[in-house]
């Protein structure tokens, strides 16, 4: 496996290091794996390996837990937040295209007969 530490999906972190970075117990990460919420890649020896993207998502789940939500509720909240962010980005992109289109010089109307 080639090392690509700039790639946010590269599985660079062991369970121990990931737990340390997140300030959680390793059991928390294992429980997310068991539930299918954050499924790490496995090393050749079968050890869990987490990416930065997975750790960021696990941190968001932890925030929801800290607010008293269950795992199911946390995952639904995060999905809705992500959907909303995607829709906002799409709306901004469409508004920018519309603004650019309206700002461009208008073509002269063709001759009328």
Phi and psi in radians as a Rosetta constraint file:
Dihedral C 1 N 2 CA 2 C 2 CIRCULARHARMONIC -1.306 0.35
Dihedral N 2 CA 2 C 2 N 3 CIRCULARHARMONIC 2.513 0.35
Dihedral C 2 N 3 CA 3 C 3 CIRCULARHARMONIC -1.555 0.35
Dihedral N 3 CA 3 C 3 N 4 CIRCULARHARMONIC 2.125 0.35
Dihedral C 3 N 4 CA 4 C 4 CIRCULARHARMONIC -2.343 0.35
Dihedral N 4 CA 4 C 4 N 5 CIRCULARHARMONIC 1.348 0.35
Dihedral C 4 N 5 CA 5 C 5 CIRCULARHARMONIC -1.187 0.35
Dihedral N 5 CA 5 C 5 N 6 CIRCULARHARMONIC -0.289 0.35
Dihedral C 5 N 6 CA 6 C 6 CIRCULARHARMONIC -1.358 0.35
Dihedral N 6 CA 6 C 6 N 7 CIRCULARHARMONIC -0.306 0.35
Dihedral C 6 N 7 CA 7 C 7 CIRCULARHARMONIC -1.412 0.35
Dihedral N 7 CA 7 C 7 N 8 CIRCULARHARMONIC 2.094 0.35
Dihedral C 7 N 8 CA 8 C 8 CIRCULARHARMONIC -1.161 0.35
Dihedral N 8 CA 8 C 8 N 9 CIRCULARHARMONIC -0.204 0.35
Dihedral C 8 N 9 CA 9 C 9 CIRCULARHARMONIC -1.758 0.35
Dihedral N 9 CA 9 C 9 N 10 CIRCULARHARMONIC 0.042 0.35
Dihedral C 9 N 10 CA 10 C 10 CIRCULARHARMONIC -1.265 0.35
Dihedral N 10 CA 10 C 10 N 11 CIRCULARHARMONIC 2.230 0.35
Dihedral C 10 N 11 CA 11 C 11 CIRCULARHARMONIC -1.359 0.35
Dihedral N 11 CA 11 C 11 N 12 CIRCULARHARMONIC 1.414 0.35
Dihedral C 11 N 12 CA 12 C 12 CIRCULARHARMONIC -1.667 0.35
Dihedral N 12 CA 12 C 12 N 13 CIRCULARHARMONIC -0.251 0.35
Dihedral C 12 N 13 CA 13 C 13 CIRCULARHARMONIC -1.968 0.35
Dihedral N 13 CA 13 C 13 N 14 CIRCULARHARMONIC 2.289 0.35
Dihedral C 13 N 14 CA 14 C 14 CIRCULARHARMONIC -1.283 0.35
Dihedral N 14 CA 14 C 14 N 15 CIRCULARHARMONIC 2.923 0.35
Dihedral C 14 N 15 CA 15 C 15 CIRCULARHARMONIC -1.054 0.35
Dihedral N 15 CA 15 C 15 N 16 CIRCULARHARMONIC -0.735 0.35
Dihedral C 15 N 16 CA 16 C 16 CIRCULARHARMONIC -1.103 0.35
Dihedral N 16 CA 16 C 16 N 17 CIRCULARHARMONIC -0.804 0.35
Dihedral C 16 N 17 CA 17 C 17 CIRCULARHARMONIC -1.188 0.35
Dihedral N 17 CA 17 C 17 N 18 CIRCULARHARMONIC -0.704 0.35
Dihedral C 17 N 18 CA 18 C 18 CIRCULARHARMONIC -1.080 0.35
Dihedral N 18 CA 18 C 18 N 19 CIRCULARHARMONIC -0.791 0.35
Dihedral C 18 N 19 CA 19 C 19 CIRCULARHARMONIC -1.086 0.35
Dihedral N 19 CA 19 C 19 N 20 CIRCULARHARMONIC -0.708 0.35
Dihedral C 19 N 20 CA 20 C 20 CIRCULARHARMONIC -1.088 0.35
Dihedral N 20 CA 20 C 20 N 21 CIRCULARHARMONIC -0.802 0.35
Dihedral C 20 N 21 CA 21 C 21 CIRCULARHARMONIC -1.105 0.35
Dihedral N 21 CA 21 C 21 N 22 CIRCULARHARMONIC -0.636 0.35
Dihedral C 21 N 22 CA 22 C 22 CIRCULARHARMONIC -1.499 0.35
Dihedral N 22 CA 22 C 22 N 23 CIRCULARHARMONIC -0.255 0.35
Dihedral C 22 N 23 CA 23 C 23 CIRCULARHARMONIC 1.264 0.35
Dihedral N 23 CA 23 C 23 N 24 CIRCULARHARMONIC 0.617 0.35
Dihedral C 23 N 24 CA 24 C 24 CIRCULARHARMONIC -2.199 0.35
Dihedral N 24 CA 24 C 24 N 25 CIRCULARHARMONIC 2.977 0.35
Dihedral C 24 N 25 CA 25 C 25 CIRCULARHARMONIC -1.455 0.35
Dihedral N 25 CA 25 C 25 N 26 CIRCULARHARMONIC 2.685 0.35
Dihedral C 25 N 26 CA 26 C 26 CIRCULARHARMONIC -1.026 0.35
Dihedral N 26 CA 26 C 26 N 27 CIRCULARHARMONIC -0.555 0.35
Dihedral C 26 N 27 CA 27 C 27 CIRCULARHARMONIC -1.059 0.35
Dihedral N 27 CA 27 C 27 N 28 CIRCULARHARMONIC -0.575 0.35
Dihedral C 27 N 28 CA 28 C 28 CIRCULARHARMONIC -1.066 0.35
Dihedral N 28 CA 28 C 28 N 29 CIRCULARHARMONIC -0.832 0.35
Dihedral C 28 N 29 CA 29 C 29 CIRCULARHARMONIC -1.150 0.35
Dihedral N 29 CA 29 C 29 N 30 CIRCULARHARMONIC -0.695 0.35
Dihedral C 29 N 30 CA 30 C 30 CIRCULARHARMONIC -1.104 0.35
Dihedral N 30 CA 30 C 30 N 31 CIRCULARHARMONIC -0.662 0.35
Dihedral C 30 N 31 CA 31 C 31 CIRCULARHARMONIC -1.178 0.35
Dihedral N 31 CA 31 C 31 N 32 CIRCULARHARMONIC -0.621 0.35
Dihedral C 31 N 32 CA 32 C 32 CIRCULARHARMONIC -1.143 0.35
Dihedral N 32 CA 32 C 32 N 33 CIRCULARHARMONIC -0.632 0.35
Dihedral C 32 N 33 CA 33 C 33 CIRCULARHARMONIC -1.163 0.35
Dihedral N 33 CA 33 C 33 N 34 CIRCULARHARMONIC -0.832 0.35
Dihedral C 33 N 34 CA 34 C 34 CIRCULARHARMONIC -1.026 0.35
Dihedral N 34 CA 34 C 34 N 35 CIRCULARHARMONIC -0.672 0.35
Dihedral C 34 N 35 CA 35 C 35 CIRCULARHARMONIC -1.373 0.35
Dihedral N 35 CA 35 C 35 N 36 CIRCULARHARMONIC -0.187 0.35
Dihedral C 35 N 36 CA 36 C 36 CIRCULARHARMONIC 1.419 0.35
Dihedral N 36 CA 36 C 36 N 37 CIRCULARHARMONIC 0.199 0.35
Dihedral C 36 N 37 CA 37 C 37 CIRCULARHARMONIC -1.364 0.35
Dihedral N 37 CA 37 C 37 N 38 CIRCULARHARMONIC -0.730 0.35
Dihedral C 37 N 38 CA 38 C 38 CIRCULARHARMONIC -2.378 0.35
Dihedral N 38 CA 38 C 38 N 39 CIRCULARHARMONIC 1.859 0.35
Dihedral C 38 N 39 CA 39 C 39 CIRCULARHARMONIC -1.857 0.35
Dihedral N 39 CA 39 C 39 N 40 CIRCULARHARMONIC 1.837 0.35
Dihedral C 39 N 40 CA 40 C 40 CIRCULARHARMONIC -1.301 0.35
Dihedral N 40 CA 40 C 40 N 41 CIRCULARHARMONIC 2.797 0.35
Dihedral C 40 N 41 CA 41 C 41 CIRCULARHARMONIC -1.292 0.35
Dihedral N 41 CA 41 C 41 N 42 CIRCULARHARMONIC 2.921 0.35
Dihedral C 41 N 42 CA 42 C 42 CIRCULARHARMONIC -2.049 0.35
Dihedral N 42 CA 42 C 42 N 43 CIRCULARHARMONIC 2.462 0.35
Dihedral C 42 N 43 CA 43 C 43 CIRCULARHARMONIC -1.288 0.35
Dihedral N 43 CA 43 C 43 N 44 CIRCULARHARMONIC 3.029 0.35
Dihedral C 43 N 44 CA 44 C 44 CIRCULARHARMONIC -0.997 0.35
Dihedral N 44 CA 44 C 44 N 45 CIRCULARHARMONIC -0.609 0.35
Dihedral C 44 N 45 CA 45 C 45 CIRCULARHARMONIC -1.448 0.35
Dihedral N 45 CA 45 C 45 N 46 CIRCULARHARMONIC 0.033 0.35
Dihedral C 45 N 46 CA 46 C 46 CIRCULARHARMONIC 1.586 0.35
Dihedral N 46 CA 46 C 46 N 47 CIRCULARHARMONIC 0.082 0.35
Dihedral C 46 N 47 CA 47 C 47 CIRCULARHARMONIC -1.381 0.35
Dihedral N 47 CA 47 C 47 N 48 CIRCULARHARMONIC 2.527 0.35
Dihedral C 47 N 48 CA 48 C 48 CIRCULARHARMONIC -1.211 0.35
Dihedral N 48 CA 48 C 48 N 49 CIRCULARHARMONIC 2.429 0.35
Dihedral C 48 N 49 CA 49 C 49 CIRCULARHARMONIC -2.341 0.35
Dihedral N 49 CA 49 C 49 N 50 CIRCULARHARMONIC 2.157 0.35
Dihedral C 49 N 50 CA 50 C 50 CIRCULARHARMONIC -1.838 0.35
Dihedral N 50 CA 50 C 50 N 51 CIRCULARHARMONIC 2.569 0.35
Dihedral C 50 N 51 CA 51 C 51 CIRCULARHARMONIC -1.672 0.35
Dihedral N 51 CA 51 C 51 N 52 CIRCULARHARMONIC 2.919 0.35
Dihedral C 51 N 52 CA 52 C 52 CIRCULARHARMONIC -1.074 0.35
Dihedral N 52 CA 52 C 52 N 53 CIRCULARHARMONIC -0.690 0.35
Dihedral C 52 N 53 CA 53 C 53 CIRCULARHARMONIC -1.084 0.35
Dihedral N 53 CA 53 C 53 N 54 CIRCULARHARMONIC -0.747 0.35
Dihedral C 53 N 54 CA 54 C 54 CIRCULARHARMONIC -1.134 0.35
Dihedral N 54 CA 54 C 54 N 55 CIRCULARHARMONIC -0.677 0.35
Dihedral C 54 N 55 CA 55 C 55 CIRCULARHARMONIC -1.163 0.35
Dihedral N 55 CA 55 C 55 N 56 CIRCULARHARMONIC -0.669 0.35
Dihedral C 55 N 56 CA 56 C 56 CIRCULARHARMONIC -1.114 0.35
Dihedral N 56 CA 56 C 56 N 57 CIRCULARHARMONIC -0.713 0.35
Dihedral C 56 N 57 CA 57 C 57 CIRCULARHARMONIC -1.175 0.35
Dihedral N 57 CA 57 C 57 N 58 CIRCULARHARMONIC -0.738 0.35
Dihedral C 57 N 58 CA 58 C 58 CIRCULARHARMONIC -1.072 0.35
Dihedral N 58 CA 58 C 58 N 59 CIRCULARHARMONIC -0.644 0.35
Dihedral C 58 N 59 CA 59 C 59 CIRCULARHARMONIC -1.137 0.35
Dihedral N 59 CA 59 C 59 N 60 CIRCULARHARMONIC -0.678 0.35
Dihedral C 59 N 60 CA 60 C 60 CIRCULARHARMONIC -1.143 0.35
Dihedral N 60 CA 60 C 60 N 61 CIRCULARHARMONIC -0.685 0.35
Dihedral C 60 N 61 CA 61 C 61 CIRCULARHARMONIC -1.092 0.35
Dihedral N 61 CA 61 C 61 N 62 CIRCULARHARMONIC -0.780 0.35
Dihedral C 61 N 62 CA 62 C 62 CIRCULARHARMONIC -1.023 0.35
Dihedral N 62 CA 62 C 62 N 63 CIRCULARHARMONIC -0.717 0.35
Dihedral C 62 N 63 CA 63 C 63 CIRCULARHARMONIC -1.034 0.35
Dihedral N 63 CA 63 C 63 N 64 CIRCULARHARMONIC -0.711 0.35
Dihedral C 63 N 64 CA 64 C 64 CIRCULARHARMONIC -1.172 0.35
Dihedral N 64 CA 64 C 64 N 65 CIRCULARHARMONIC -0.697 0.35
Dihedral C 64 N 65 CA 65 C 65 CIRCULARHARMONIC -1.064 0.35
Dihedral N 65 CA 65 C 65 N 66 CIRCULARHARMONIC -0.751 0.35
Dihedral C 65 N 66 CA 66 C 66 CIRCULARHARMONIC -1.082 0.35
Dihedral N 66 CA 66 C 66 N 67 CIRCULARHARMONIC -0.428 0.35
Dihedral C 66 N 67 CA 67 C 67 CIRCULARHARMONIC -1.550 0.35
Dihedral N 67 CA 67 C 67 N 68 CIRCULARHARMONIC 0.031 0.35
Dihedral C 67 N 68 CA 68 C 68 CIRCULARHARMONIC 1.656 0.35
Dihedral N 68 CA 68 C 68 N 69 CIRCULARHARMONIC 0.177 0.35
Dihedral C 68 N 69 CA 69 C 69 CIRCULARHARMONIC -1.488 0.35
Dihedral N 69 CA 69 C 69 N 70 CIRCULARHARMONIC 2.640 0.35
Dihedral C 69 N 70 CA 70 C 70 CIRCULARHARMONIC -1.329 0.35
Dihedral N 70 CA 70 C 70 N 71 CIRCULARHARMONIC 2.979 0.35
Dihedral C 70 N 71 CA 71 C 71 CIRCULARHARMONIC -1.101 0.35
Dihedral N 71 CA 71 C 71 N 72 CIRCULARHARMONIC -0.768 0.35
Dihedral C 71 N 72 CA 72 C 72 CIRCULARHARMONIC -1.058 0.35
Dihedral N 72 CA 72 C 72 N 73 CIRCULARHARMONIC -0.772 0.35
Dihedral C 72 N 73 CA 73 C 73 CIRCULARHARMONIC -1.154 0.35
Dihedral N 73 CA 73 C 73 N 74 CIRCULARHARMONIC -0.725 0.35
Dihedral C 73 N 74 CA 74 C 74 CIRCULARHARMONIC -1.063 0.35
Dihedral N 74 CA 74 C 74 N 75 CIRCULARHARMONIC -0.777 0.35
Dihedral C 74 N 75 CA 75 C 75 CIRCULARHARMONIC -1.139 0.35
Dihedral N 75 CA 75 C 75 N 76 CIRCULARHARMONIC -0.656 0.35
Dihedral C 75 N 76 CA 76 C 76 CIRCULARHARMONIC -1.186 0.35
Dihedral N 76 CA 76 C 76 N 77 CIRCULARHARMONIC -0.767 0.35
Dihedral C 76 N 77 CA 77 C 77 CIRCULARHARMONIC -1.040 0.35
Dihedral N 77 CA 77 C 77 N 78 CIRCULARHARMONIC -0.803 0.35
Dihedral C 77 N 78 CA 78 C 78 CIRCULARHARMONIC -1.149 0.35
Dihedral N 78 CA 78 C 78 N 79 CIRCULARHARMONIC -0.672 0.35
Dihedral C 78 N 79 CA 79 C 79 CIRCULARHARMONIC -1.099 0.35
Dihedral N 79 CA 79 C 79 N 80 CIRCULARHARMONIC -0.757 0.35
Dihedral C 79 N 80 CA 80 C 80 CIRCULARHARMONIC -1.151 0.35
Dihedral N 80 CA 80 C 80 N 81 CIRCULARHARMONIC -0.696 0.35
Dihedral C 80 N 81 CA 81 C 81 CIRCULARHARMONIC -1.072 0.35
Dihedral N 81 CA 81 C 81 N 82 CIRCULARHARMONIC -0.755 0.35
Dihedral C 81 N 82 CA 82 C 82 CIRCULARHARMONIC -1.169 0.35
Dihedral N 82 CA 82 C 82 N 83 CIRCULARHARMONIC -0.702 0.35
Dihedral C 82 N 83 CA 83 C 83 CIRCULARHARMONIC -1.090 0.35
Dihedral N 83 CA 83 C 83 N 84 CIRCULARHARMONIC -0.764 0.35
Dihedral C 83 N 84 CA 84 C 84 CIRCULARHARMONIC -1.102 0.35
Dihedral N 84 CA 84 C 84 N 85 CIRCULARHARMONIC -0.755 0.35
Dihedral C 84 N 85 CA 85 C 85 CIRCULARHARMONIC -1.076 0.35
Dihedral N 85 CA 85 C 85 N 86 CIRCULARHARMONIC -0.724 0.35
Dihedral C 85 N 86 CA 86 C 86 CIRCULARHARMONIC -1.130 0.35
Dihedral N 86 CA 86 C 86 N 87 CIRCULARHARMONIC -0.736 0.35
Dihedral C 86 N 87 CA 87 C 87 CIRCULARHARMONIC -1.158 0.35
Dihedral N 87 CA 87 C 87 N 88 CIRCULARHARMONIC -0.669 0.35
Dihedral C 87 N 88 CA 88 C 88 CIRCULARHARMONIC -1.128 0.35
Dihedral N 88 CA 88 C 88 N 89 CIRCULARHARMONIC -0.706 0.35
Dihedral C 88 N 89 CA 89 C 89 CIRCULARHARMONIC -1.133 0.35
Dihedral N 89 CA 89 C 89 N 90 CIRCULARHARMONIC -0.724 0.35
Dihedral C 89 N 90 CA 90 C 90 CIRCULARHARMONIC -1.106 0.35
Dihedral N 90 CA 90 C 90 N 91 CIRCULARHARMONIC -0.779 0.35
Dihedral C 90 N 91 CA 91 C 91 CIRCULARHARMONIC -1.058 0.35
Dihedral N 91 CA 91 C 91 N 92 CIRCULARHARMONIC -0.775 0.35
Dihedral C 91 N 92 CA 92 C 92 CIRCULARHARMONIC -1.080 0.35
Dihedral N 92 CA 92 C 92 N 93 CIRCULARHARMONIC -0.731 0.35
Dihedral C 92 N 93 CA 93 C 93 CIRCULARHARMONIC -1.116 0.35
Dihedral N 93 CA 93 C 93 N 94 CIRCULARHARMONIC -0.769 0.35
Dihedral C 93 N 94 CA 94 C 94 CIRCULARHARMONIC -1.161 0.35
Dihedral N 94 CA 94 C 94 N 95 CIRCULARHARMONIC -0.688 0.35
Dihedral C 94 N 95 CA 95 C 95 CIRCULARHARMONIC -1.126 0.35
Dihedral N 95 CA 95 C 95 N 96 CIRCULARHARMONIC -0.678 0.35
Dihedral C 95 N 96 CA 96 C 96 CIRCULARHARMONIC -1.133 0.35
Dihedral N 96 CA 96 C 96 N 97 CIRCULARHARMONIC -0.725 0.35
Dihedral C 96 N 97 CA 97 C 97 CIRCULARHARMONIC -1.133 0.35
Dihedral N 97 CA 97 C 97 N 98 CIRCULARHARMONIC -0.713 0.35
Dihedral C 97 N 98 CA 98 C 98 CIRCULARHARMONIC -1.139 0.35
Dihedral N 98 CA 98 C 98 N 99 CIRCULARHARMONIC -0.736 0.35
Dihedral C 98 N 99 CA 99 C 99 CIRCULARHARMONIC -1.108 0.35
Dihedral N 99 CA 99 C 99 N 100 CIRCULARHARMONIC -0.751 0.35
Dihedral C 99 N 100 CA 100 C 100 CIRCULARHARMONIC -1.122 0.35
Dihedral N 100 CA 100 C 100 N 101 CIRCULARHARMONIC -0.678 0.35
Dihedral C 100 N 101 CA 101 C 101 CIRCULARHARMONIC -1.154 0.35
Dihedral N 101 CA 101 C 101 N 102 CIRCULARHARMONIC -0.734 0.35
Dihedral C 101 N 102 CA 102 C 102 CIRCULARHARMONIC -1.279 0.35
Dihedral N 102 CA 102 C 102 N 103 CIRCULARHARMONIC -0.429 0.35
Dihedral C 102 N 103 CA 103 C 103 CIRCULARHARMONIC -1.454 0.35
Dihedral N 103 CA 103 C 103 N 104 CIRCULARHARMONIC -0.340 0.35
Dihedral C 103 N 104 CA 104 C 104 CIRCULARHARMONIC -1.256 0.35
Dihedral N 104 CA 104 C 104 N 105 CIRCULARHARMONIC 2.606 0.35
Dihedral C 104 N 105 CA 105 C 105 CIRCULARHARMONIC -1.031 0.35
Dihedral N 105 CA 105 C 105 N 106 CIRCULARHARMONIC 2.439 0.35
Dihedral C 105 N 106 CA 106 C 106 CIRCULARHARMONIC -1.395 0.35
Dihedral N 106 CA 106 C 106 N 107 CIRCULARHARMONIC 2.466 0.35
Dihedral C 106 N 107 CA 107 C 107 CIRCULARHARMONIC -1.280 0.35
Dihedral N 107 CA 107 C 107 N 108 CIRCULARHARMONIC 2.482 0.35
Dihedral C 107 N 108 CA 108 C 108 CIRCULARHARMONIC -1.136 0.35
Dihedral N 108 CA 108 C 108 N 109 CIRCULARHARMONIC 2.541 0.35
Dihedral C 108 N 109 CA 109 C 109 CIRCULARHARMONIC -1.195 0.35
Dihedral N 109 CA 109 C 109 N 110 CIRCULARHARMONIC 2.549 0.35
Dihedral C 109 N 110 CA 110 C 110 CIRCULARHARMONIC -1.188 0.35
Dihedral N 110 CA 110 C 110 N 111 CIRCULARHARMONIC 2.876 0.35
Dihedral C 110 N 111 CA 111 C 111 CIRCULARHARMONIC -1.121 0.35
Dihedral N 111 CA 111 C 111 N 112 CIRCULARHARMONIC 2.423 0.35
Dihedral C 111 N 112 CA 112 C 112 CIRCULARHARMONIC -1.687 0.35
Dihedral N 112 CA 112 C 112 N 113 CIRCULARHARMONIC 2.508 0.35
